[in-house]
Amino acid sequence: MARGITGRFGKEGFEDRSKQLDLRFAKNFRFGRTRIRGMFDIYNIFNGSNIGVMVTRFGHAWLRPTEVMAGRLVKFGAQVDF
C-alpha cells in the first residue's frame, strides 16, 4: 500500500509579498563653484507592516512575527560640493 505525503502546499505556507515604496525628491542649486543638493526622502509611503521574520520552531510561539517592517519615515538632507 502506497502512502502519500501530506503537508501544506501552494501559497498557504508563505506570507504576503512585501509592498514598500520609497521616493526621493532632489533639487540642485549652484552658487559660483559651490553646488548644494537639497533632498527630501519618504520611506514606506503606503505604511505597510509586512512580516520580515517569524518563529518557525514548533511550540507556543509558532508563526509569531519577530520582525515587522518599519513604519513611514520622512528625511530631509543636503549635500554640499565645493
LOFILO-821254 format. One record per residue (C-alpha): residue in three letters; x, z, y. Coordinates in steps of 0.2 Angstrom, whole numbers, plus 2048, in hexadecimal, padded with zeros to 3 digits. Last residue first. Layout:
<rec><rest>ALA</rest><X>X</X><Z>Z</Z><Y>Y</Y></rec>
...
This chain:
<rec><rest>PHE</rest><X>8A4</X><Z>7EF</Z><Y>96C</Y></rec>
<rec><rest>ASP</rest><X>897</X><Z>7F0</Z><Y>95E</Y></rec>
<rec><rest>VAL</rest><X>889</X><Z>7FE</Z><Y>960</Y></rec>
<rec><rest>GLN</rest><X>87C</X><Z>800</Z><Y>952</Y></rec>
<rec><rest>ALA</rest><X>86C</X><Z>80A</Z><Y>955</Y></rec>
<rec><rest>GLY</rest><X>85F</X><Z>813</Z><Y>94B</Y></rec>
<rec><rest>PHE</rest><X>84D</X><Z>818</Z><Y>949</Y></rec>
<rec><rest>LYS</rest><X>846</X><Z>81E</Z><Y>939</Y></rec>
<rec><rest>VAL</rest><X>834</X><Z>81F</Z><Y>932</Y></rec>
<rec><rest>LEU</rest><X>830</X><Z>826</Z><Y>921</Y></rec>
<rec><rest>ARG</rest><X>821</X><Z>825</Z><Y>916</Y></rec>
<rec><rest>GLY</rest><X>821</X><Z>830</Z><Y>906</Y></rec>
<rec><rest>ALA</rest><X>82F</X><Z>832</Z><Y>8F9</Y></rec>
<rec><rest>MET</rest><X>82B</X><Z>82B</Z><Y>8E8</Y></rec>
<rec><rest>VAL</rest><X>827</X><Z>838</Z><Y>8DB</Y></rec>
<rec><rest>GLU</rest><X>833</X><Z>841</Z><Y>8CF</Y></rec>
<rec><rest>THR</rest><X>830</X><Z>84D</Z><Y>8C1</Y></rec>
<rec><rest>PRO</rest><X>81F</X><Z>846</Z><Y>8BC</Y></rec>
<rec><rest>ARG</rest><X>817</X><Z>84F</Z><Y>8AD</Y></rec>
<rec><rest>LEU</rest><X>816</X><Z>843</Z><Y>89E</Y></rec>
<rec><rest>TRP</rest><X>819</X><Z>852</Z><Y>891</Y></rec>
<rec><rest>ALA</rest><X>81A</X><Z>862</Z><Y>89A</Y></rec>
<rec><rest>HIS</rest><X>812</X><Z>86D</Z><Y>88C</Y></rec>
<rec><rest>GLY</rest><X>81C</X><Z>865</Z><Y>87F</Y></rec>
<rec><rest>PHE</rest><X>823</X><Z>854</Z><Y>87A</Y></rec>
<rec><rest>ARG</rest><X>832</X><Z>84F</Z><Y>884</Y></rec>
<rec><rest>THR</rest><X>82F</X><Z>840</Z><Y>88F</Y></rec>
<rec><rest>VAL</rest><X>82E</X><Z>849</Z><Y>8A0</Y></rec>
<rec><rest>MET</rest><X>82B</X><Z>83D</Z><Y>8AE</Y></rec>
<rec><rest>VAL</rest><X>836</X><Z>834</Z><Y>8BA</Y></rec>
<rec><rest>GLY</rest><X>832</X><Z>828</Z><Y>8C9</Y></rec>
<rec><rest>ILE</rest><X>81F</X><Z>82A</Z><Y>8CA</Y></rec>
<rec><rest>ASN</rest><X>818</X><Z>820</Z><Y>8D8</Y></rec>
<rec><rest>SER</rest><X>812</X><Z>828</Z><Y>8E8</Y></rec>
<rec><rest>GLY</rest><X>80F</X><Z>819</Z><Y>8F3</Y></rec>
<rec><rest>ASN</rest><X>80E</X><Z>81C</Z><Y>906</Y></rec>
<rec><rest>PHE</rest><X>80A</X><Z>80A</Z><Y>90A</Y></rec>
<rec><rest>ILE</rest><X>818</X><Z>808</Z><Y>916</Y></rec>
<rec><rest>ASN</rest><X>825</X><Z>810</Z><Y>90A</Y></rec>
<rec><rest>TYR</rest><X>833</X><Z>80F</Z><Y>916</Y></rec>
<rec><rest>ILE</rest><X>832</X><Z>80A</Z><Y>929</Y></rec>
<rec><rest>ASP</rest><X>841</X><Z>806</Z><Y>932</Y></rec>
<rec><rest>PHE</rest><X>844</X><Z>803</Z><Y>945</Y></rec>
<rec><rest>MET</rest><X>855</X><Z>7FC</Z><Y>94B</Y></rec>
<rec><rest>GLY</rest><X>85D</X><Z>7FA</Z><Y>95C</Y></rec>
<rec><rest>ARG</rest><X>86D</X><Z>7EF</Z><Y>95B</Y></rec>
<rec><rest>ILE</rest><X>879</X><Z>7F1</Z><Y>96A</Y></rec>
<rec><rest>ARG</rest><X>886</X><Z>7E4</Z><Y>96E</Y></rec>
<rec><rest>THR</rest><X>894</X><Z>7E7</Z><Y>97A</Y></rec>
<rec><rest>ARG</rest><X>89F</X><Z>7D9</Z><Y>981</Y></rec>
<rec><rest>GLY</rest><X>894</X><Z>7D8</Z><Y>990</Y></rec>
<rec><rest>PHE</rest><X>884</X><Z>7E2</Z><Y>98D</Y></rec>
<rec><rest>ARG</rest><X>87B</X><Z>7D9</Z><Y>97E</Y></rec>
<rec><rest>PHE</rest><X>86B</X><Z>7DF</Z><Y>976</Y></rec>
<rec><rest>ASN</rest><X>866</X><Z>7DC</Z><Y>964</Y></rec>
<rec><rest>LYS</rest><X>855</X><Z>7E1</Z><Y>95D</Y></rec>
<rec><rest>ALA</rest><X>851</X><Z>7E7</Z><Y>94C</Y></rec>
<rec><rest>PHE</rest><X>841</X><Z>7EA</Z><Y>942</Y></rec>
<rec><rest>ARG</rest><X>843</X><Z>7F0</Z><Y>930</Y></rec>
<rec><rest>LEU</rest><X>835</X><Z>7F1</Z><Y>923</Y></rec>
<rec><rest>ASP</rest><X>834</X><Z>7FA</Z><Y>912</Y></rec>
<rec><rest>LEU</rest><X>826</X><Z>7F6</Z><Y>905</Y></rec>
<rec><rest>GLN</rest><X>824</X><Z>800</Z><Y>8F5</Y></rec>
<rec><rest>LYS</rest><X>818</X><Z>7FD</Z><Y>8E6</Y></rec>
<rec><rest>SER</rest><X>820</X><Z>803</Z><Y>8D6</Y></rec>
<rec><rest>ARG</rest><X>817</X><Z>7FC</Z><Y>8C7</Y></rec>
<rec><rest>ASP</rest><X>80A</X><Z>808</Z><Y>8BE</Y></rec>
<rec><rest>GLU</rest><X>811</X><Z>813</Z><Y>8B1</Y></rec>
<rec><rest>PHE</rest><X>815</X><Z>80D</Z><Y>89F</Y></rec>
<rec><rest>GLY</rest><X>80F</X><Z>813</Z><Y>88D</Y></rec>
<rec><rest>GLU</rest><X>7FD</X><Z>80C</Z><Y>88F</Y></rec>
<rec><rest>LYS</rest><X>803</X><Z>7FB</Z><Y>895</Y></rec>
<rec><rest>GLY</rest><X>804</X><Z>7F3</Z><Y>883</Y></rec>
<rec><rest>PHE</rest><X>807</X><Z>7FE</Z><Y>874</Y></rec>
<rec><rest>ARG</rest><X>804</X><Z>810</Z><Y>870</Y></rec>
<rec><rest>GLY</rest><X>808</X><Z>815</Z><Y>85E</Y></rec>
<rec><rest>THR</rest><X>803</X><Z>811</Z><Y>84C</Y></rec>
<rec><rest>ILE</rest><X>80F</X><Z>808</Z><Y>840</Y></rec>
<rec><rest>GLY</rest><X>806</X><Z>801</Z><Y>831</Y></rec>
<rec><rest>ARG</rest><X>807</X><Z>807</Z><Y>81F</Y></rec>
<rec><rest>ALA</rest><X>807</X><Z>7FB</Z><Y>811</Y></rec>
<rec><rest>MET</rest><X>800</X><Z>800</Z><Y>800</Y></rec>
